[in-house]
Amino acid sequence: GLGLAVAEQLANRGAIIIFTARDLDKGLAIQESLRERTKNPKIFCEYLDLNNFVSIHQFVSRVNQKCSKVDLLINNAGVFFHPPKETVDKFDVTFQTNYLGHFLLTELLLPVLAD
């Protein structure tokens, strides 16, 4: 999808990439594939579930431990569930994935986002 294409283009330019996945096994397979295709070893997959605020806090904590700054944040996840389904945080999956999760993630990363 679009996120993979953007990650590949940035990796080809030598960027350090941290991308996220709800399915870590699939994410790690993509990580290895991107590393092979781009010859960039600085591509890392981290677990993140935007439908779980605890997961978002844990991801940001891991990023803060590894990075003193983040130059670029691309919020690319999006879903549509019908009929509506509820997250563990008691919000609609579509609303939390597409809005609340991105908002919380961005808000928590503001201290390390580069000026």
C-alpha positions, 0 to 999 in steps of 0.5 A: 500500500501507500505506507510501504511505498513511502517507506521504500522511497525514504529507505532508498534515500538512506533514512532510518525507518521505524514502521509499525504493524499490528501483526508483528510477524508480517511486519518483520517479514516486510522489514526484511524484504525492505532491507533486502530491496533497498540495501538499507539496514536501518529499517525497523518494525515495531508493534503498534495497535492504534485500537489500544491506548496502552499499545500507543503509550508502550510504542512511544516509550520504546521510540523515546528510548531509541530516538532523541528526535523524530524528523518525520511522522506519517500517520497512514493507518485507516479502517472502516468497520461495518457494522461498528465494533468497539475497541478495548478503550470503548470507542468505535474501531473506525473512530479510534483507528482513524482519528483518536489513535493518530491524535494520541500518537502524535501528541505523545511524540511531539517532544521528540518531533524535530522542529 
